[in-house]
Amino acid sequence: MDFTHKPLLRQSLLRVYGLFHGSVALCLIVSFSNFSQQFLHAQELSTLIEGLLARKEALVSGRLEYTYLFGPVDGNTLTTQHKSVYSFVFSGKSWRLKYFLRQTVGDFTATLAATYLFHDGVFVDYAETSQPNGKVRRTAQISSSPDRDLHRPPVFAGSFWWDNATYIEKHRARVRAVGTATIEGVATHVLELSVPKEERFQGFIAINDRLQEGGTLRLYVAPTLGYALPRIEYVAPDGFVAEWFHSEQFQQVAPGIFFPKICHWQHIMLDGGGWFERYEISSLTDVNESIPEEEFVLRLPLGTQVSDYREPTPRFYDITEAINEPPKEPTQPPVSQPRSWRGVYLFLFLAVNVALLALVACILAFRWRKR
């Protein structure tokens, strides 16, 4: 064997060895980089999910003034069938909702001023309705819990309209980040969660005929708005957006809490028709501040017809005295009460006997003098 080329062979081996180690190092760097990106991506996704779930519970008290609109959708045409102005005060589980409605039927314009109140386990539905004879009918219905179909104040604006958060929290491992999008000038991260047919009512809560086979829950999360949701979409299996929830004109109402002035829900069915709801918020104040308990006390005026459906026995009555008002100090001395008939009879009996005794005494005295 010729060993004259040993130095050259050694150099070749060292070069191959160096190339091998360089390749291994490069693979390790690329792998670590990919792992780091995946780790950061998973961490960012977890932060987005935690943020949007926390935003749903961010408001615990406040005062809302807003206008509510509702009506059918025909293609791109929205027709308002109902419009009313509301005032809402809430603190924890206690709340009071007021609204005023005016409606003309023929030559008569009826007005309705209603107050809904829930506090300390008691729900009151109070209404003042104008009558054609010029009078006002006052009614109050009392129960232990609010009606399920009661109007919903937009405390949820900028977050989930329904309880989709429970479904997301339960299936957060299936949530995926699919990109970014700009909604009304706001940068958002787009998250998606597939909703199987058998889970459609848990994932979408309220569905139409386009979502009977399930679909995709799509969320647009805005970290710069405290993880609010400027847009939510219910996407049908064919990719059509069957329902969408849109919020805009966000303002900071408390540290880290942004609330929209407009929120809108709309759904489109297979025949092209549908419905919409729209909230136009004029003010939100006293966010997460203390609300006096007097705000949740309702004083029923005289003449109110009360229907109390609480268990064990329903009661129906009219308020004929100010039972809700504190007792007042008397301004005049109390008037003496009339005596009972028994006292009158006793007085007459004594008077007659005294008269008889006096008569007998007079007769005896007269006879004694004659003697």
LOMIRO-33692 format. One record per residue (C-alpha): x, y, z; chain; residue in three letters. Coordinates in Angstrom, 1 decimal. Each point is the difference from the previous one (the first is absolute). Layout:
# residues N
       u       v       w  kette  rest
       X       Y       Z      A   ALA
...
END
This chain:
# residues 371
       u       v       w  kette  rest
     0.0     0.0     0.0      A   MET
     1.2     3.5    -0.9      A   ASP
     0.1     2.3     3.0      A   PHE
     1.3     2.9    -1.8      A   THR
    -3.5     1.5    -0.2      A   HIS
    -0.8    -0.2     3.7      A   LYS
     0.0     3.8     0.6      A   PRO
    -2.5     0.4    -2.8      A   LEU
    -2.2    -2.7     1.3      A   LEU
     0.1     1.5     3.5      A   ARG
    -1.0     3.4    -1.3      A   GLN
    -2.9    -1.6    -1.9      A   SER
    -1.2    -1.8     3.0      A   LEU
     0.2     3.1     2.1      A   LEU
    -1.9     2.0    -2.6      A   ARG
    -2.8    -2.7    -0.1      A   VAL
    -0.1     0.0     3.8      A   TYR
    -0.3     3.8     0.1      A   GLY
    -2.7     0.0    -2.6      A   LEU
    -1.9    -2.7     2.0      A   PHE
     0.2     1.9     3.2      A   HIS
    -1.0     3.2    -1.8      A   GLY
    -3.0    -1.7    -1.5      A   SER
    -1.0    -1.4     3.4      A   VAL
     0.4     3.4     1.7      A   ALA
    -2.1     1.6    -2.8      A   LEU
    -2.7    -2.6     0.4      A   CYS
     0.0     0.5     3.8      A   LEU
    -0.2     3.8    -0.5      A   ILE
    -2.9    -0.3    -2.5      A   VAL
    -1.8    -2.5     2.3      A   SER
     0.4     2.2     3.0      A   PHE
    -1.2     3.0    -2.0      A   SER
    -3.1    -1.9    -1.1      A   ASN
    -0.6    -1.2     3.5      A   PHE
     0.4     3.5     1.4      A   SER
    -2.4     1.4    -2.6      A   GLN
    -2.5    -2.7     0.8      A   GLN
     0.4     0.6     3.7      A   PHE
    -0.5     3.8    -0.5      A   LEU
    -3.0    -0.7    -2.3      A   HIS
    -1.6    -2.3     2.6      A   ALA
     0.8     2.6     2.8      A   GLN
    -1.5     2.8    -2.1      A   GLU
    -3.1    -2.1    -0.8      A   LEU
    -0.5    -0.8     3.7      A   SER
     0.3     3.7     0.9      A   THR
    -2.6     0.9    -2.6      A   LEU
    -2.4    -2.6     1.4      A   ILE
     0.5     1.0     3.6      A   GLU
    -0.5     3.6    -1.0      A   GLY
    -3.3    -0.4    -1.9      A   LEU
    -1.4    -2.2     2.8      A   LEU
     1.0     2.6     2.6      A   ALA
    -1.6     2.8    -2.0      A   ARG
    -3.4    -1.7     0.1      A   LYS
    -0.1     0.4     3.8      A   GLU
     1.7     3.4     0.1      A   ALA
    -3.2     2.1     0.8      A   LEU
    -1.6    -0.5     3.4      A   VAL
    -1.9     3.2     0.5      A   SER
    -0.9     3.2    -1.9      A   GLY
    -2.8     2.1    -1.6      A   ARG
    -1.0    -0.4    -3.6      A   LEU
    -2.1     2.3    -2.2      A   GLU
    -0.7    -1.4    -3.5      A   TYR
    -2.5    -0.5    -2.9      A   THR
    -1.0    -3.4    -1.1      A   TYR
    -1.1    -0.8    -3.6      A   LEU
    -1.4    -3.3    -1.3      A   PHE
    -1.5    -1.2    -3.3      A   GLY
     0.2    -2.3    -3.1      A   PRO
     2.7    -0.2    -2.6      A   VAL
    -0.7    -0.5    -3.7      A   ASP
     3.2    -0.2    -1.9      A   GLY
     1.8     3.3     0.7      A   ASN
    -3.2     1.7     1.3      A   THR
    -0.5     0.4     3.7      A   LEU
    -3.5     1.0     1.2      A   THR
    -0.3     1.3     3.6      A   THR
    -3.2    -1.4     1.6      A   GLN
     0.8     0.9     3.6      A   HIS
     1.9     3.0     1.4      A   LYS
     0.1     1.0     3.6      A   SER
     2.2     1.9     2.5      A   VAL
     1.3    -1.8     3.1      A   TYR
     1.8     0.9     3.2      A   SER
     1.8    -2.8     1.9      A   PHE
     1.7     0.0     3.4      A   VAL
     1.8    -3.2     1.2      A   PHE
     2.2    -1.1     2.9      A   SER
     0.9    -3.6     0.3      A   GLY
    -3.2    -2.1    -0.3      A   LYS
    -2.2     3.0     0.8      A   SER
    -1.4     2.2    -2.9      A   TRP
    -2.7     2.4    -1.1      A   ARG
    -1.2     0.5    -3.5      A   LEU
    -2.3     2.8    -1.2      A   LYS
    -1.4     0.8    -3.4      A   TYR
    -2.6     2.1    -1.7      A   PHE
    -2.0    -0.9    -3.0      A   LEU
    -2.6     2.0    -2.1      A   ARG
    -2.3    -1.6    -2.5      A   GLN
    -2.9     1.4    -2.0      A   THR
    -3.0    -2.2    -0.8      A   VAL
    -2.6     1.8    -2.0      A   GLY
    -0.7     3.3     1.7      A   ASP
     1.4    -1.0     3.3      A   PHE
     3.7     0.3     0.9      A   THR
     0.8    -2.5     2.8      A   ALA
     3.1     0.5     2.3      A   THR
     1.6    -2.7     2.1      A   LEU
     2.6     0.8     2.8      A   ALA
     1.4    -3.2     1.4      A   ALA
     2.4    -0.9     2.7      A   THR
     1.6    -3.4     0.5      A   TYR
     1.8    -0.6     3.3      A   LEU
     1.9    -2.9     1.4      A   PHE
     1.5     0.1     3.5      A   HIS
     0.5    -2.3     2.9      A   ASP
    -1.8    -2.9    -1.8      A   GLY
    -3.1     2.0    -0.9      A   VAL
    -1.0     1.0    -3.5      A   PHE
    -2.6     2.8    -0.6      A   VAL
    -1.5     0.9    -3.4      A   ASP
    -1.7     3.4     0.4      A   TYR
    -1.8     1.8    -2.8      A   ALA
    -2.0     3.2    -0.4      A   GLU
    -2.3    -0.1    -3.1      A   THR
    -2.0     2.9    -1.3      A   SER
    -3.7    -0.7    -0.6      A   GLN
    -2.4     1.5    -2.7      A   PRO
    -2.0     1.6     2.9      A   ASN
     3.0     2.0     1.0      A   GLY
     0.8    -2.1     3.1      A   LYS
     3.1    -1.9     0.7      A   VAL
     0.0    -3.7     0.9      A   ARG
     2.7    -1.2     2.4      A   ARG
     0.9    -3.6     0.4      A   THR
     2.7    -1.9     1.7      A   ALA
     0.9    -3.7    -0.4      A   GLN
     2.3    -1.5     2.6      A   ILE
     1.9    -3.3    -0.3      A   SER
     3.2    -1.7     1.1      A   SER
     1.9     0.3    -3.3      A   SER
    -0.1     2.0    -3.2      A   PRO
    -1.7    -1.2    -3.1      A   ASP
     2.4    -1.8    -2.4      A   ARG
    -1.3     2.1    -2.9      A   ASP
     0.7     3.3     1.7      A   LEU
     1.9     2.6    -2.0      A   HIS
     3.8    -0.2     0.4      A   ARG
     1.9     3.2     0.9      A   PRO
     3.3     0.2    -2.0      A   PRO
     2.3    -0.6     3.0      A   VAL
     1.6    -2.6    -2.3      A   PHE
     0.9     2.6    -2.8      A   ALA
     3.5    -0.6    -1.2      A   GLY
     0.0    -3.6     1.1      A   SER
    -2.2    -3.1    -0.3      A   PHE
    -3.7     0.7    -0.5      A   TRP
    -0.7    -3.6     1.2      A   TRP
     1.8    -2.4     2.2      A   ASP
     2.5    -1.2    -2.6      A   ASN
     2.8     0.6     2.5      A   ALA
    -0.9    -3.2     1.9      A   THR
     0.4    -2.0    -3.2      A   TYR
     3.3     1.6    -0.9      A   ILE
     1.4    -0.5     3.5      A   GLU
    -1.0    -3.7    -0.1      A   LYS
     1.6    -0.6    -3.5      A   HIS
     2.8     2.5     0.1      A   ARG
     2.5    -2.6    -1.2      A   ALA
    -1.8    -0.1    -3.3      A   ARG
     0.1     3.8    -0.5      A   VAL
     2.4     1.0    -2.8      A   ARG
     1.5     3.3    -1.1      A   ALA
    -0.5     0.5    -3.7      A   VAL
     1.3     3.5    -0.6      A   GLY
    -0.7     3.7     0.5      A   THR
    -2.6     2.5    -1.3      A   ALA
    -0.9     3.6     0.4      A   THR
    -3.6     0.8     1.1      A   ILE
    -1.0     3.6    -0.1      A   GLU
     3.6     1.1     0.2      A   GLY
     0.7    -2.3     3.0      A   VAL
     2.7    -2.7    -0.3      A   ALA
    -1.3    -3.4     1.0      A   THR
     1.2    -3.6     0.3      A   HIS
    -2.3    -2.5    -1.7      A   VAL
    -0.8    -3.2     2.0      A   LEU
    -2.1    -2.9    -1.2      A   GLU
    -1.7    -3.0     1.7      A   LEU
    -1.7    -2.7    -1.9      A   SER
    -3.5    -0.9     1.3      A   VAL
    -1.2    -3.5    -0.8      A   PRO
    -3.7    -0.6    -0.8      A   LYS
    -0.6    -1.7     3.3      A   GLU
     1.4     3.1     1.9      A   GLU
    -1.6     2.7    -2.1      A   ARG
    -2.4     1.2     2.8      A   PHE
     2.9     0.2     2.5      A   GLN
     2.4     1.7    -2.4      A   GLY
    -2.4     2.4    -1.7      A   PHE
    -2.8     0.2     2.6      A   ILE
    -2.5     1.6    -2.5      A   ALA
     0.1    -1.5    -3.5      A   ILE
    -1.9     0.2    -3.3      A   ASN
    -0.6    -2.5    -2.8      A   ASP
     3.5     0.6    -1.5      A   ARG
     1.7    -1.3     3.2      A   LEU
    -2.0    -3.2     0.5      A   GLN
     3.1    -2.0    -1.0      A   GLU
     2.4     1.9     2.2      A   GLY
     2.7     2.4    -1.3      A   GLY
     2.7     2.2     1.3      A   THR
     0.0     2.6     2.8      A   LEU
     2.3     2.8    -1.1      A   ARG
     1.2     2.7     2.4      A   LEU
     1.8     3.3    -0.7      A   TYR
     2.0     0.9     3.2      A   VAL
     1.4     3.5     0.6      A   ALA
     2.8     0.1     2.6      A   PRO
     0.2     3.8    -0.3      A   THR
    -3.7     0.2     1.1      A   LEU
     0.5    -2.1     3.1      A   GLY
    -0.7    -3.2    -2.0      A   TYR
    -3.4     1.1    -1.1      A   ALA
    -1.7    -1.7    -3.0      A   LEU
    -0.8     2.5    -2.7      A   PRO
    -1.5    -2.8    -2.1      A   ARG
    -1.2    -3.6     0.5      A   ILE
    -1.1    -2.2    -2.8      A   GLU
    -2.0    -3.3    -0.2      A   TYR
     1.3    -1.6    -3.3      A   VAL
    -2.0    -2.7    -1.7      A   ALA
     1.8    -3.1    -1.4      A   PRO
    -0.2     1.5    -3.5      A   ASP
     1.9     3.1     1.2      A   GLY
    -3.0     2.3     0.1      A   PHE
    -0.2     2.3     3.0      A   VAL
    -3.4    -0.9     1.3      A   ALA
     0.0     2.3     3.1      A   GLU
     2.3     2.8     1.0      A   TRP
     0.4     2.3     3.0      A   PHE
     1.7     3.4    -0.6      A   HIS
     1.1     2.7     2.4      A   SER
     1.6     3.4    -0.8      A   GLU
     1.0     3.4     1.4      A   GLN
     1.7    -1.3     3.1      A   PHE
     0.7     2.3     2.9      A   GLN
     1.9    -0.6     3.2      A   GLN
    -2.5     0.0     2.8      A   VAL
     2.2    -1.3     2.8      A   ALA
     3.7    -1.0     0.3      A   PRO
     0.6    -2.7    -2.6      A   GLY
    -3.7    -0.2    -1.0      A   ILE
    -1.2     1.2    -3.4      A   PHE
    -3.7     0.1    -0.8      A   PHE
    -1.6     0.6    -3.5      A   PRO
    -2.6     2.6    -0.8      A   LYS
    -1.6    -2.2    -2.7      A   ILE
    -0.6    -3.8     0.1      A   CYS
    -1.9    -1.9    -2.6      A   HIS
    -1.2    -3.6    -0.5      A   TRP
    -1.3    -1.4    -3.3      A   GLN
    -0.7    -3.4    -1.4      A   HIS
    -0.8    -1.1    -3.6      A   ILE
    -2.0    -3.2    -0.6      A   MET
    -0.1    -2.2    -3.1      A   LEU
    -2.9     1.9    -1.6      A   ASP
     1.9     3.3     0.4      A   GLY
    -2.1     1.3     2.8      A   GLY
     1.0     0.6     3.6      A   GLY
    -0.1     2.3     3.0      A   TRP
     2.1     2.6     1.6      A   PHE
     0.6     1.6     3.4      A   GLU
     1.8     3.3     0.5      A   ARG
     1.0     1.9     3.1      A   TYR
     1.0     3.6    -0.1      A   GLU
     1.6     0.9     3.3      A   ILE
    -0.1     3.6     1.0      A   SER
     1.8    -0.2     3.3      A   SER
     1.6    -2.5     2.4      A   LEU
     1.0     1.5     3.4      A   THR
     1.0    -1.2     3.5      A   ASP
     1.7    -3.0    -1.4      A   VAL
     1.0    -2.5     2.8      A   ASN
    -0.8     2.7     2.6      A   GLU
    -2.3    -0.3     3.0      A   SER
    -3.8     0.3    -0.8      A   ILE
    -2.2     1.1     2.9      A   PRO
    -2.5    -2.7     1.0      A   GLU
    -2.8     2.5    -0.3      A   GLU
     0.3    -0.3    -3.7      A   GLU
    -1.5    -3.5     0.3      A   PHE
    -3.0     1.0     2.2      A   VAL
    -3.4     0.4    -1.9      A   LEU
    -2.8     1.9     1.8      A   ARG
    -3.4    -1.0    -1.5      A   LEU
    -2.5     2.9    -0.1      A   PRO
    -3.6    -0.1     1.2      A   LEU
    -2.4    -1.8    -2.3      A   GLY
     2.6    -2.5    -1.3      A   THR
    -1.5    -3.4    -0.8      A   GLN
     2.4    -2.6     1.4      A   VAL
     0.4    -3.6    -1.1      A   SER
     2.4    -1.8     2.3      A   ASP
     0.9    -3.4    -1.5      A   TYR
     2.5    -1.0     2.6      A   ARG
    -0.5    -3.4     1.8      A   GLU
    -1.6    -1.4     1.9      A   PRO
    -3.3     1.8    -0.9      A   THR
    -0.5     2.7    -2.6      A   PRO
    -1.7     3.2     1.2      A   ARG
    -1.9     2.6    -1.9      A   PHE
    -0.8     3.4     1.5      A   TYR
     0.0     3.8    -0.5      A   ASP
     2.1     2.4     1.9      A   ILE
    -2.5     2.2     1.8      A   THR
     2.4     1.7     2.5      A   GLU
     3.7     1.1    -0.1      A   ALA
     1.3    -3.3     1.4      A   ILE
     3.5     0.8    -1.4      A   ASN
     0.3     3.4     1.7      A   GLU
     1.4     0.4     3.5      A   PRO
    -2.5     1.0     2.7      A   PRO
    -0.5     3.8     0.4      A   LYS
    -0.3     2.0     3.2      A   GLU
    -3.6     1.1     0.7      A   PRO
    -0.6     3.7    -0.5      A   THR
    -3.2     0.2     2.1      A   GLN
    -1.0    -1.6     3.3      A   PRO
    -1.7    -3.4    -0.5      A   PRO
    -3.7     0.1    -0.3      A   VAL
    -1.8    -2.0     2.8      A   SER
    -1.5    -3.1    -1.1      A   GLN
    -3.8    -0.5     0.3      A   PRO
    -1.1    -2.0     2.9      A   ARG
    -1.4    -3.5    -0.4      A   SER
    -3.8    -0.7     0.3      A   TRP
     0.7    -1.9     3.2      A   ARG
     1.3     3.2     1.7      A   GLY
    -3.0     1.9    -1.2      A   VAL
    -2.4    -2.5     1.4      A   TYR
     1.8     0.1     3.4      A   LEU
    -0.2     3.8     0.0      A   PHE
    -3.7     0.0    -0.7      A   LEU
    -0.6    -2.7     2.7      A   PHE
     1.8     2.0     2.6      A   LEU
    -1.8     3.3    -1.0      A   ALA
    -3.4    -1.6     0.2      A   VAL
     0.7    -1.5     3.4      A   ASN
     1.2     3.3     1.4      A   VAL
    -3.1     1.7    -1.4      A   ALA
    -2.2    -2.6     1.7      A   LEU
     1.8     0.3     3.3      A   LEU
    -0.4     3.8    -0.2      A   ALA
    -3.7    -0.3    -0.7      A   LEU
    -0.5    -2.4     2.9      A   VAL
     1.9     2.4     2.3      A   ALA
    -2.2     2.9    -1.1      A   CYS
    -3.2    -1.9     0.7      A   ILE
     1.1    -1.1     3.4      A   LEU
     1.0     3.6     0.9      A   ALA
    -3.3     1.4    -1.2      A   PHE
    -2.0    -2.5     2.2      A   ARG
     2.2     0.7     3.0      A   TRP
    -0.7     3.7    -0.2      A   ARG
    -3.8    -0.5    -0.2      A   LYS
     0.1    -1.7     3.3      A   ARG
END
